[in-house]
Amino acid sequence: MKIMITVEIPASNFMLDIQVNQRQRIRTTLRVLAENRAEFRPFADNLIVRVKSNGRRISTEQTYEDADIYNGTVILLENLPKEI
């Protein structure tokens, strides 16, 4: 089943609505976005993905279905903090 989600990058106030298959892995979506959109290249690796509504961190290895991501969900992309 296809779902519509919003991917948001809070650091740059960038948002993109996309349609994905619920059984697709989140990592696959992020890889395709990084290959095709410059805004997503910094997030190809070392990122944190959260659900905006509750702040829950989700694994990019999960499918949208396994991560309980449904139609209308907004996910946030954040870079991992750099080690000192």
PDB file of N, CA, C and O in Angstrom:
ATOM      1  N   MET A   1       0.839  -1.179   0.000  1.00  0.00           N
ATOM      2  CA  MET A   1       0.000   0.000   0.000  1.00  0.00           C
ATOM      3  C   MET A   1       0.886   1.246   0.000  1.00  0.00           C
ATOM      4  O   MET A   1       1.889   1.303   0.712  1.00  0.00           O
ATOM      5  N   LYS A   2       0.517   2.219  -0.786  1.00  0.00           N
ATOM      6  CA  LYS A   2       1.265   3.475  -0.853  1.00  0.00           C
ATOM      7  C   LYS A   2       0.753   4.441   0.208  1.00  0.00           C
ATOM      8  O   LYS A   2      -0.444   4.515   0.483  1.00  0.00           O
ATOM      9  N   ILE A   3       1.690   5.180   0.795  1.00  0.00           N
ATOM     10  CA  ILE A   3       1.345   6.195   1.785  1.00  0.00           C
ATOM     11  C   ILE A   3       2.028   7.505   1.412  1.00  0.00           C
ATOM     12  O   ILE A   3       3.067   7.505   0.752  1.00  0.00           O
ATOM     13  N   MET A   4       1.443   8.615   1.835  1.00  0.00           N
ATOM     14  CA  MET A   4       2.042   9.941   1.650  1.00  0.00           C
ATOM     15  C   MET A   4       2.618  10.374   2.991  1.00  0.00           C
ATOM     16  O   MET A   4       1.923  10.373   4.007  1.00  0.00           O
ATOM     17  N   ILE A   5       3.903  10.746   2.984  1.00  0.00           N
ATOM     18  CA  ILE A   5       4.558  11.243   4.193  1.00  0.00           C
ATOM     19  C   ILE A   5       5.266  12.550   3.861  1.00  0.00           C
ATOM     20  O   ILE A   5       5.466  12.883   2.693  1.00  0.00           O
ATOM     21  N   THR A   6       5.634  13.271   4.883  1.00  0.00           N
ATOM     22  CA  THR A   6       6.427  14.486   4.716  1.00  0.00           C
ATOM     23  C   THR A   6       7.778  14.245   5.364  1.00  0.00           C
ATOM     24  O   THR A   6       7.860  13.799   6.509  1.00  0.00           O
ATOM     25  N   VAL A   7       8.836  14.541   4.624  1.00  0.00           N
ATOM     26  CA  VAL A   7      10.196  14.459   5.154  1.00  0.00           C
ATOM     27  C   VAL A   7      10.640  15.893   5.415  1.00  0.00           C
ATOM     28  O   VAL A   7      10.616  16.736   4.519  1.00  0.00           O
ATOM     29  N   GLU A   8      11.046  16.156   6.654  1.00  0.00           N
ATOM     30  CA  GLU A   8      11.417  17.512   7.049  1.00  0.00           C
ATOM     31  C   GLU A   8      12.859  17.539   7.546  1.00  0.00           C
ATOM     32  O   GLU A   8      13.297  16.658   8.286  1.00  0.00           O
ATOM     33  N   ILE A   9      13.587  18.573   7.120  1.00  0.00           N
ATOM     34  CA  ILE A   9      14.941  18.820   7.614  1.00  0.00           C
ATOM     35  C   ILE A   9      14.857  20.115   8.423  1.00  0.00           C
ATOM     36  O   ILE A   9      14.928  21.201   7.849  1.00  0.00           O
ATOM     37  N   PRO A  10      14.705  20.017   9.755  1.00  0.00           N
ATOM     38  CA  PRO A  10      14.504  21.211  10.579  1.00  0.00           C
ATOM     39  C   PRO A  10      15.639  22.223  10.486  1.00  0.00           C
ATOM     40  O   PRO A  10      15.394  23.427  10.561  1.00  0.00           O
ATOM     41  N   ALA A  11      16.879  21.758  10.324  1.00  0.00           N
ATOM     42  CA  ALA A  11      18.029  22.665  10.302  1.00  0.00           C
ATOM     43  C   ALA A  11      17.970  23.654   9.140  1.00  0.00           C
ATOM     44  O   ALA A  11      18.520  24.753   9.221  1.00  0.00           O
ATOM     45  N   SER A  12      17.295  23.252   8.052  1.00  0.00           N
ATOM     46  CA  SER A  12      17.222  24.136   6.882  1.00  0.00           C
ATOM     47  C   SER A  12      15.789  24.532   6.530  1.00  0.00           C
ATOM     48  O   SER A  12      15.551  25.136   5.484  1.00  0.00           O
ATOM     49  N   ASN A  13      14.838  24.196   7.396  1.00  0.00           N
ATOM     50  CA  ASN A  13      13.425  24.493   7.140  1.00  0.00           C
ATOM     51  C   ASN A  13      12.955  23.965   5.792  1.00  0.00           C
ATOM     52  O   ASN A  13      12.174  24.622   5.104  1.00  0.00           O
ATOM     53  N   PHE A  14      13.427  22.782   5.413  1.00  0.00           N
ATOM     54  CA  PHE A  14      13.056  22.170   4.141  1.00  0.00           C
ATOM     55  C   PHE A  14      12.081  21.028   4.397  1.00  0.00           C
ATOM     56  O   PHE A  14      12.283  20.215   5.298  1.00  0.00           O
ATOM     57  N   MET A  15      11.017  20.978   3.591  1.00  0.00           N
ATOM     58  CA  MET A  15      10.030  19.909   3.701  1.00  0.00           C
ATOM     59  C   MET A  15       9.712  19.380   2.312  1.00  0.00           C
ATOM     60  O   MET A  15       9.683  20.135   1.340  1.00  0.00           O
ATOM     61  N   LEU A  16       9.473  18.070   2.227  1.00  0.00           N
ATOM     62  CA  LEU A  16       9.138  17.447   0.955  1.00  0.00           C
ATOM     63  C   LEU A  16       8.093  16.374   1.197  1.00  0.00           C
ATOM     64  O   LEU A  16       8.278  15.499   2.043  1.00  0.00           O
ATOM     65  N   ASP A  17       6.998  16.438   0.458  1.00  0.00           N
ATOM     66  CA  ASP A  17       5.970  15.407   0.517  1.00  0.00           C
ATOM     67  C   ASP A  17       6.312  14.334  -0.507  1.00  0.00           C
ATOM     68  O   ASP A  17       6.579  14.639  -1.669  1.00  0.00           O
ATOM     69  N   ILE A  18       6.305  13.080  -0.075  1.00  0.00           N
ATOM     70  CA  ILE A  18       6.620  11.978  -0.978  1.00  0.00           C
ATOM     71  C   ILE A  18       5.624  10.841  -0.771  1.00  0.00           C
ATOM     72  O   ILE A  18       5.001  10.718   0.283  1.00  0.00           O
ATOM     73  N   GLN A  19       5.493  10.022  -1.800  1.00  0.00           N
ATOM     74  CA  GLN A  19       4.665   8.830  -1.719  1.00  0.00           C
ATOM     75  C   GLN A  19       5.601   7.631  -1.740  1.00  0.00           C
ATOM     76  O   GLN A  19       6.473   7.528  -2.603  1.00  0.00           O
ATOM     77  N   VAL A  20       5.415   6.726  -0.784  1.00  0.00           N
ATOM     78  CA  VAL A  20       6.275   5.544  -0.681  1.00  0.00           C
ATOM     79  C   VAL A  20       5.414   4.308  -0.448  1.00  0.00           C
ATOM     80  O   VAL A  20       4.271   4.395  -0.001  1.00  0.00           O
ATOM     81  N   ASN A  21       5.998   3.161  -0.765  1.00  0.00           N
ATOM     82  CA  ASN A  21       5.344   1.900  -0.449  1.00  0.00           C
ATOM     83  C   ASN A  21       5.571   1.616   1.023  1.00  0.00           C
ATOM     84  O   ASN A  21       6.690   1.766   1.515  1.00  0.00           O
ATOM     85  N   GLN A  22       4.546   1.215   1.722  1.00  0.00           N
ATOM     86  CA  GLN A  22       4.634   0.982   3.160  1.00  0.00           C
ATOM     87  C   GLN A  22       5.615  -0.138   3.510  1.00  0.00           C
ATOM     88  O   GLN A  22       6.093  -0.202   4.643  1.00  0.00           O
ATOM     89  N   ARG A  23       5.920  -1.013   2.565  1.00  0.00           N
ATOM     90  CA  ARG A  23       6.838  -2.126   2.827  1.00  0.00           C
ATOM     91  C   ARG A  23       8.285  -1.813   2.441  1.00  0.00           C
ATOM     92  O   ARG A  23       9.170  -2.659   2.575  1.00  0.00           O
ATOM     93  N   GLN A  24       8.510  -0.602   1.966  1.00  0.00           N
ATOM     94  CA  GLN A  24       9.864  -0.181   1.615  1.00  0.00           C
ATOM     95  C   GLN A  24      10.642   0.172   2.880  1.00  0.00           C
ATOM     96  O   GLN A  24      10.076   0.699   3.838  1.00  0.00           O
ATOM     97  N   ARG A  25      11.934  -0.119   2.879  1.00  0.00           N
ATOM     98  CA  ARG A  25      12.777   0.260   4.009  1.00  0.00           C
ATOM     99  C   ARG A  25      13.044   1.764   3.965  1.00  0.00           C
ATOM    100  O   ARG A  25      13.214   2.344   2.892  1.00  0.00           O
ATOM    101  N   ILE A  26      13.075   2.374   5.123  1.00  0.00           N
ATOM    102  CA  ILE A  26      13.301   3.818   5.228  1.00  0.00           C
ATOM    103  C   ILE A  26      14.660   4.175   4.636  1.00  0.00           C
ATOM    104  O   ILE A  26      14.795   5.199   3.966  1.00  0.00           O
ATOM    105  N   ARG A  27      15.663   3.340   4.877  1.00  0.00           N
ATOM    106  CA  ARG A  27      17.007   3.584   4.333  1.00  0.00           C
ATOM    107  C   ARG A  27      16.984   3.686   2.804  1.00  0.00           C
ATOM    108  O   ARG A  27      17.699   4.506   2.227  1.00  0.00           O
ATOM    109  N   THR A  28      16.174   2.862   2.153  1.00  0.00           N
ATOM    110  CA  THR A  28      16.087   2.890   0.692  1.00  0.00           C
ATOM    111  C   THR A  28      15.559   4.240   0.215  1.00  0.00           C
ATOM    112  O   THR A  28      16.087   4.816  -0.737  1.00  0.00           O
ATOM    113  N   THR A  29      14.536   4.733   0.865  1.00  0.00           N
ATOM    114  CA  THR A  29      13.986   6.050   0.516  1.00  0.00           C
ATOM    115  C   THR A  29      15.050   7.132   0.670  1.00  0.00           C
ATOM    116  O   THR A  29      15.213   7.979  -0.209  1.00  0.00           O
ATOM    117  N   LEU A  30      15.767   7.102   1.782  1.00  0.00           N
ATOM    118  CA  LEU A  30      16.777   8.133   2.038  1.00  0.00           C
ATOM    119  C   LEU A  30      17.921   8.058   1.032  1.00  0.00           C
ATOM    120  O   LEU A  30      18.462   9.090   0.633  1.00  0.00           O
ATOM    121  N   ARG A  31      18.293   6.852   0.620  1.00  0.00           N
ATOM    122  CA  ARG A  31      19.346   6.691  -0.384  1.00  0.00           C
ATOM    123  C   ARG A  31      18.909   7.285  -1.722  1.00  0.00           C
ATOM    124  O   ARG A  31      19.677   7.999  -2.367  1.00  0.00           O
ATOM    125  N   VAL A  32      17.676   6.992  -2.139  1.00  0.00           N
ATOM    126  CA  VAL A  32      17.162   7.525  -3.397  1.00  0.00           C
ATOM    127  C   VAL A  32      17.060   9.046  -3.339  1.00  0.00           C
ATOM    128  O   VAL A  32      17.413   9.727  -4.302  1.00  0.00           O
ATOM    129  N   LEU A  33      16.582   9.584  -2.220  1.00  0.00           N
ATOM    130  CA  LEU A  33      16.509  11.036  -2.073  1.00  0.00           C
ATOM    131  C   LEU A  33      17.896  11.673  -2.133  1.00  0.00           C
ATOM    132  O   LEU A  33      18.067  12.715  -2.765  1.00  0.00           O
ATOM    133  N   ALA A  34      18.886  11.061  -1.487  1.00  0.00           N
ATOM    134  CA  ALA A  34      20.257  11.600  -1.503  1.00  0.00           C
ATOM    135  C   ALA A  34      20.856  11.563  -2.907  1.00  0.00           C
ATOM    136  O   ALA A  34      21.643  12.436  -3.273  1.00  0.00           O
ATOM    137  N   GLU A  35      20.485  10.556  -3.688  1.00  0.00           N
ATOM    138  CA  GLU A  35      20.993  10.456  -5.054  1.00  0.00           C
ATOM    139  C   GLU A  35      20.380  11.498  -5.984  1.00  0.00           C
ATOM    140  O   GLU A  35      20.983  11.872  -6.990  1.00  0.00           O
ATOM    141  N   ASN A  36      19.171  11.967  -5.643  1.00  0.00           N
ATOM    142  CA  ASN A  36      18.438  12.827  -6.568  1.00  0.00           C
ATOM    143  C   ASN A  36      18.182  14.247  -6.091  1.00  0.00           C
ATOM    144  O   ASN A  36      17.803  15.101  -6.892  1.00  0.00           O
ATOM    145  N   ARG A  37      18.377  14.517  -4.812  1.00  0.00           N
ATOM    146  CA  ARG A  37      18.108  15.848  -4.268  1.00  0.00           C
ATOM    147  C   ARG A  37      19.275  16.291  -3.403  1.00  0.00           C
ATOM    148  O   ARG A  37      19.637  15.599  -2.451  1.00  0.00           O
ATOM    149  N   ALA A  38      19.867  17.431  -3.719  1.00  0.00           N
ATOM    150  CA  ALA A  38      21.031  17.930  -2.997  1.00  0.00           C
ATOM    151  C   ALA A  38      20.741  18.140  -1.510  1.00  0.00           C
ATOM    152  O   ALA A  38      21.632  17.972  -0.677  1.00  0.00           O
ATOM    153  N   GLU A  39      19.501  18.506  -1.170  1.00  0.00           N
ATOM    154  CA  GLU A  39      19.153  18.765   0.224  1.00  0.00           C
ATOM    155  C   GLU A  39      19.349  17.538   1.122  1.00  0.00           C
ATOM    156  O   GLU A  39      19.547  17.668   2.330  1.00  0.00           O
ATOM    157  N   PHE A  40      19.291  16.359   0.521  1.00  0.00           N
ATOM    158  CA  PHE A  40      19.360  15.123   1.303  1.00  0.00           C
ATOM    159  C   PHE A  40      20.749  14.495   1.335  1.00  0.00           C
ATOM    160  O   PHE A  40      20.954  13.522   2.061  1.00  0.00           O
ATOM    161  N   ARG A  41      21.697  15.012   0.584  1.00  0.00           N
ATOM    162  CA  ARG A  41      23.039  14.405   0.542  1.00  0.00           C
ATOM    163  C   ARG A  41      23.732  14.366   1.890  1.00  0.00           C
ATOM    164  O   ARG A  41      24.396  13.371   2.179  1.00  0.00           O
ATOM    165  N   PRO A  42      23.621  15.393   2.742  1.00  0.00           N
ATOM    166  CA  PRO A  42      24.269  15.306   4.060  1.00  0.00           C
ATOM    167  C   PRO A  42      23.683  14.214   4.947  1.00  0.00           C
ATOM    168  O   PRO A  42      24.269  13.868   5.972  1.00  0.00           O
ATOM    169  N   PHE A  43      22.530  13.669   4.561  1.00  0.00           N
ATOM    170  CA  PHE A  43      21.856  12.680   5.397  1.00  0.00           C
ATOM    171  C   PHE A  43      21.997  11.267   4.851  1.00  0.00           C
ATOM    172  O   PHE A  43      21.302  10.357   5.301  1.00  0.00           O
ATOM    173  N   ALA A  44      22.882  11.079   3.895  1.00  0.00           N
ATOM    174  CA  ALA A  44      23.064   9.743   3.321  1.00  0.00           C
ATOM    175  C   ALA A  44      23.563   8.756   4.380  1.00  0.00           C
ATOM    176  O   ALA A  44      23.227   7.573   4.336  1.00  0.00           O
ATOM    177  N   ASP A  45      24.345   9.232   5.305  1.00  0.00           N
ATOM    178  CA  ASP A  45      24.871   8.403   6.399  1.00  0.00           C
ATOM    179  C   ASP A  45      24.791   9.211   7.692  1.00  0.00           C
ATOM    180  O   ASP A  45      24.604  10.427   7.671  1.00  0.00           O
ATOM    181  N   ASN A  46      24.933   8.520   8.801  1.00  0.00           N
ATOM    182  CA  ASN A  46      25.018   9.175  10.121  1.00  0.00           C
ATOM    183  C   ASN A  46      23.875  10.140  10.394  1.00  0.00           C
ATOM    184  O   ASN A  46      24.089  11.337  10.590  1.00  0.00           O
ATOM    185  N   LEU A  47      22.676   9.611  10.404  1.00  0.00           N
ATOM    186  CA  LEU A  47      21.553  10.466  10.679  1.00  0.00           C
ATOM    187  C   LEU A  47      20.627   9.855  11.714  1.00  0.00           C
ATOM    188  O   LEU A  47      20.668   8.657  11.993  1.00  0.00           O
ATOM    189  N   ILE A  48      19.800  10.711  12.269  1.00  0.00           N
ATOM    190  CA  ILE A  48      18.757  10.307  13.198  1.00  0.00           C
ATOM    191  C   ILE A  48      17.431  10.613  12.511  1.00  0.00           C
ATOM    192  O   ILE A  48      17.242  11.698  11.961  1.00  0.00           O
ATOM    193  N   VAL A  49      16.521   9.651  12.551  1.00  0.00           N
ATOM    194  CA  VAL A  49      15.191   9.838  11.986  1.00  0.00           C
ATOM    195  C   VAL A  49      14.192   9.784  13.136  1.00  0.00           C
ATOM    196  O   VAL A  49      14.192   8.841  13.927  1.00  0.00           O
ATOM    197  N   ARG A  50      13.346  10.801  13.219  1.00  0.00           N
ATOM    198  CA  ARG A  50      12.338  10.866  14.279  1.00  0.00           C
ATOM    199  C   ARG A  50      10.959  11.130  13.682  1.00  0.00           C
ATOM    200  O   ARG A  50      10.829  11.696  12.597  1.00  0.00           O
ATOM    201  N   VAL A  51       9.940  10.708  14.417  1.00  0.00           N
ATOM    202  CA  VAL A  51       8.561  11.052  14.073  1.00  0.00           C
ATOM    203  C   VAL A  51       8.270  12.398  14.730  1.00  0.00           C
ATOM    204  O   VAL A  51       8.452  12.550  15.939  1.00  0.00           O
ATOM    205  N   LYS A  52       7.826  13.362  13.954  1.00  0.00           N
ATOM    206  CA  LYS A  52       7.643  14.720  14.472  1.00  0.00           C
ATOM    207  C   LYS A  52       6.590  14.785  15.578  1.00  0.00           C
ATOM    208  O   LYS A  52       6.767  15.526  16.546  1.00  0.00           O
ATOM    209  N   SER A  53       5.523  14.044  15.458  1.00  0.00           N
ATOM    210  CA  SER A  53       4.406  14.175  16.403  1.00  0.00           C
ATOM    211  C   SER A  53       4.739  13.733  17.820  1.00  0.00           C
ATOM    212  O   SER A  53       4.185  14.260  18.785  1.00  0.00           O
ATOM    213  N   ASN A  54       5.650  12.757  17.948  1.00  0.00           N
ATOM    214  CA  ASN A  54       5.953  12.262  19.300  1.00  0.00           C
ATOM    215  C   ASN A  54       7.446  12.189  19.620  1.00  0.00           C
ATOM    216  O   ASN A  54       7.819  11.819  20.734  1.00  0.00           O
ATOM    217  N   GLY A  55       8.303  12.537  18.662  1.00  0.00           N
ATOM    218  CA  GLY A  55       9.744  12.537  18.899  1.00  0.00           C
ATOM    219  C   GLY A  55      10.383  11.167  18.916  1.00  0.00           C
ATOM    220  O   GLY A  55      11.575  11.038  19.198  1.00  0.00           O
ATOM    221  N   ARG A  56       9.600  10.138  18.615  1.00  0.00           N
ATOM    222  CA  ARG A  56      10.120   8.765  18.648  1.00  0.00           C
ATOM    223  C   ARG A  56      11.183   8.569  17.568  1.00  0.00           C
ATOM    224  O   ARG A  56      10.982   8.918  16.405  1.00  0.00           O
ATOM    225  N   ARG A  57      12.308   8.009  17.977  1.00  0.00           N
ATOM    226  CA  ARG A  57      13.398   7.719  17.051  1.00  0.00           C
ATOM    227  C   ARG A  57      13.109   6.393  16.359  1.00  0.00           C
ATOM    228  O   ARG A  57      12.696   5.429  17.004  1.00  0.00           O
ATOM    229  N   ILE A  58      13.326   6.345  15.051  1.00  0.00           N
ATOM    230  CA  ILE A  58      13.065   5.121  14.308  1.00  0.00           C
ATOM    231  C   ILE A  58      14.315   4.675  13.558  1.00  0.00           C
ATOM    232  O   ILE A  58      15.144   5.491  13.154  1.00  0.00           O
ATOM    233  N   SER A  59      14.430   3.379  13.385  1.00  0.00           N
ATOM    234  CA  SER A  59      15.562   2.792  12.679  1.00  0.00           C
ATOM    235  C   SER A  59      15.328   2.856  11.178  1.00  0.00           C
ATOM    236  O   SER A  59      14.229   2.577  10.700  1.00  0.00           O
ATOM    237  N   THR A  60      16.359   3.224  10.444  1.00  0.00           N
ATOM    238  CA  THR A  60      16.235   3.278   8.992  1.00  0.00           C
ATOM    239  C   THR A  60      16.208   1.885   8.374  1.00  0.00           C
ATOM    240  O   THR A  60      15.908   1.741   7.189  1.00  0.00           O
ATOM    241  N   GLU A  61      16.514   0.867   9.155  1.00  0.00           N
ATOM    242  CA  GLU A  61      16.468  -0.510   8.659  1.00  0.00           C
ATOM    243  C   GLU A  61      15.040  -1.050   8.635  1.00  0.00           C
ATOM    244  O   GLU A  61      14.771  -2.068   7.997  1.00  0.00           O
ATOM    245  N   GLN A  62      14.130  -0.377   9.323  1.00  0.00           N
ATOM    246  CA  GLN A  62      12.737  -0.813   9.359  1.00  0.00           C
ATOM    247  C   GLN A  62      12.002  -0.389   8.099  1.00  0.00           C
ATOM    248  O   GLN A  62      12.404   0.547   7.409  1.00  0.00           O
ATOM    249  N   THR A  63      10.911  -1.100   7.811  1.00  0.00           N
ATOM    250  CA  THR A  63       9.990  -0.628   6.785  1.00  0.00           C
ATOM    251  C   THR A  63       9.090   0.416   7.436  1.00  0.00           C
ATOM    252  O   THR A  63       9.035   0.527   8.661  1.00  0.00           O
ATOM    253  N   TYR A  64       8.392   1.175   6.609  1.00  0.00           N
ATOM    254  CA  TYR A  64       7.457   2.163   7.160  1.00  0.00           C
ATOM    255  C   TYR A  64       6.379   1.463   7.983  1.00  0.00           C
ATOM    256  O   TYR A  64       5.961   1.956   9.030  1.00  0.00           O
ATOM    257  N   GLU A  65       5.941   0.323   7.498  1.00  0.00           N
ATOM    258  CA  GLU A  65       4.919  -0.442   8.204  1.00  0.00           C
ATOM    259  C   GLU A  65       5.416  -0.892   9.576  1.00  0.00           C
ATOM    260  O   GLU A  65       4.710  -0.743  10.573  1.00  0.00           O
ATOM    261  N   ASP A  66       6.633  -1.442   9.629  1.00  0.00           N
ATOM    262  CA  ASP A  66       7.205  -1.904  10.900  1.00  0.00           C
ATOM    263  C   ASP A  66       7.437  -0.756  11.884  1.00  0.00           C
ATOM    264  O   ASP A  66       7.361  -0.942  13.099  1.00  0.00           O
ATOM    265  N   ALA A  67       7.721   0.436  11.341  1.00  0.00           N
ATOM    266  CA  ALA A  67       7.995   1.602  12.186  1.00  0.00           C
ATOM    267  C   ALA A  67       6.715   2.359  12.549  1.00  0.00           C
ATOM    268  O   ALA A  67       6.774   3.417  13.176  1.00  0.00           O
ATOM    269  N   ASP A  68       5.574   1.822  12.159  1.00  0.00           N
ATOM    270  CA  ASP A  68       4.283   2.486  12.423  1.00  0.00           C
ATOM    271  C   ASP A  68       4.217   3.882  11.822  1.00  0.00           C
ATOM    272  O   ASP A  68       3.740   4.826  12.452  1.00  0.00           O
ATOM    273  N   ILE A  69       4.707   3.992  10.585  1.00  0.00           N
ATOM    274  CA  ILE A  69       4.632   5.237   9.824  1.00  0.00           C
ATOM    275  C   ILE A  69       3.459   5.092   8.854  1.00  0.00           C
ATOM    276  O   ILE A  69       3.431   4.175   8.033  1.00  0.00           O
ATOM    277  N   TYR A  70       2.505   5.994   8.957  1.00  0.00           N
ATOM    278  CA  TYR A  70       1.301   5.900   8.146  1.00  0.00           C
ATOM    279  C   TYR A  70       1.063   7.189   7.379  1.00  0.00           C
ATOM    280  O   TYR A  70       1.820   8.152   7.506  1.00  0.00           O
ATOM    281  N   ASN A  71       0.004   7.197   6.584  1.00  0.00           N
ATOM    282  CA  ASN A  71      -0.368   8.358   5.784  1.00  0.00           C
ATOM    283  C   ASN A  71      -0.366   9.627   6.633  1.00  0.00           C
ATOM    284  O   ASN A  71      -0.965   9.660   7.707  1.00  0.00           O
ATOM    285  N   GLY A  72       0.307  10.668   6.149  1.00  0.00           N
ATOM    286  CA  GLY A  72       0.303  11.952   6.833  1.00  0.00           C
ATOM    287  C   GLY A  72       1.387  12.134   7.884  1.00  0.00           C
ATOM    288  O   GLY A  72       1.513  13.217   8.457  1.00  0.00           O
ATOM    289  N   THR A  73       2.170  11.099   8.146  1.00  0.00           N
ATOM    290  CA  THR A  73       3.241  11.210   9.139  1.00  0.00           C
ATOM    291  C   THR A  73       4.328  12.149   8.636  1.00  0.00           C
ATOM    292  O   THR A  73       4.665  12.152   7.452  1.00  0.00           O
ATOM    293  N   VAL A  74       4.866  12.939   9.542  1.00  0.00           N
ATOM    294  CA  VAL A  74       6.012  13.813   9.237  1.00  0.00           C
ATOM    295  C   VAL A  74       7.215  13.203   9.934  1.00  0.00           C
ATOM    296  O   VAL A  74       7.200  12.984  11.145  1.00  0.00           O
ATOM    297  N   ILE A  75       8.270  12.927   9.151  1.00  0.00           N
ATOM    298  CA  ILE A  75       9.505  12.432   9.765  1.00  0.00           C
ATOM    299  C   ILE A  75      10.577  13.506   9.664  1.00  0.00           C
ATOM    300  O   ILE A  75      10.672  14.229   8.672  1.00  0.00           O
ATOM    301  N   LEU A  76      11.376  13.590  10.709  1.00  0.00           N
ATOM    302  CA  LEU A  76      12.446  14.582  10.803  1.00  0.00           C
ATOM    303  C   LEU A  76      13.791  13.929  10.571  1.00  0.00           C
ATOM    304  O   LEU A  76      14.051  12.843  11.088  1.00  0.00           O
ATOM    305  N   LEU A  77      14.643  14.572   9.804  1.00  0.00           N
ATOM    306  CA  LEU A  77      16.018  14.093   9.587  1.00  0.00           C
ATOM    307  C   LEU A  77      16.979  15.019  10.319  1.00  0.00           C
ATOM    308  O   LEU A  77      16.951  16.236  10.140  1.00  0.00           O
ATOM    309  N   GLU A  78      17.819  14.426  11.138  1.00  0.00           N
ATOM    310  CA  GLU A  78      18.809  15.191  11.897  1.00  0.00           C
ATOM    311  C   GLU A  78      20.162  14.512  11.746  1.00  0.00           C
ATOM    312  O   GLU A  78      20.245  13.285  11.700  1.00  0.00           O
ATOM    313  N   ASN A  79      21.211  15.302  11.669  1.00  0.00           N
ATOM    314  CA  ASN A  79      22.567  14.733  11.653  1.00  0.00           C
ATOM    315  C   ASN A  79      22.938  14.266  13.042  1.00  0.00           C
ATOM    316  O   ASN A  79      22.540  14.872  14.036  1.00  0.00           O
ATOM    317  N   LEU A  80      23.704  13.184  13.112  1.00  0.00           N
ATOM    318  CA  LEU A  80      24.231  12.743  14.393  1.00  0.00           C
ATOM    319  C   LEU A  80      25.196  13.801  14.915  1.00  0.00           C
ATOM    320  O   LEU A  80      25.911  14.418  14.125  1.00  0.00           O
ATOM    321  N   PRO A  81      25.231  14.021  16.210  1.00  0.00           N
ATOM    322  CA  PRO A  81      26.200  14.979  16.755  1.00  0.00           C
ATOM    323  C   PRO A  81      27.627  14.519  16.459  1.00  0.00           C
ATOM    324  O   PRO A  81      27.932  13.328  16.526  1.00  0.00           O
ATOM    325  N   LYS A  82      28.488  15.469  16.136  1.00  0.00           N
ATOM    326  CA  LYS A  82      29.895  15.136  15.882  1.00  0.00           C
ATOM    327  C   LYS A  82      30.597  14.865  17.191  1.00  0.00           C
ATOM    328  O   LYS A  82      30.366  15.540  18.194  1.00  0.00           O
ATOM    329  N   GLU A  83      31.471  13.852  17.162  1.00  0.00           N
ATOM    330  CA  GLU A  83      32.218  13.521  18.369  1.00  0.00           C
ATOM    331  C   GLU A  83      33.340  14.534  18.570  1.00  0.00           C
ATOM    332  O   GLU A  83      33.917  15.051  17.613  1.00  0.00           O
ATOM    333  N   ILE A  84      33.628  14.799  19.822  1.00  0.00           N
ATOM    334  CA  ILE A  84      34.658  15.794  20.152  1.00  0.00           C
ATOM    335  C   ILE A  84      36.024  15.137  20.135  1.00  0.00           C
ATOM    336  O   ILE A  84      37.031  15.800  20.386  1.00  0.00           O
TER     337      ILE A  84
END
